[in-house]
Amino acid sequence: MQQLEQLLSEKLGLSAEQSQQAVTTVLGFLKERLPENLQGFVDAAAEGKEIDATLLDGLKDKLGGLGGMFGG
């Protein structure tokens, strides 16, 4: 999460506090809209943990309808 906060600070000129608030807000938004069994992926990614691609392969059917959430 610190990497994302730092990136926001560098690219957008946000203070550390603003970057932290932005990341927290976006992650909260995503987690509210994801099924409970997928929310852990958001937490893991935010913590910089690598997500096992084989786990994601098993969730493709569940993720199929999420493209519209991001305009895709």
DAJOHU-V156931 format. One line per field, one symbol per residue. ss: DSSP state (A for helix, B for strand, O for the rest). Layout:
ss = ???
This chain:
ss = OAAAAAAAAAAAOOOAAAAAAAAAAAAAAAAAAOOAAAAAAAAAAAOOOOOOAAAAAOOAAAAAAAAAAAOO
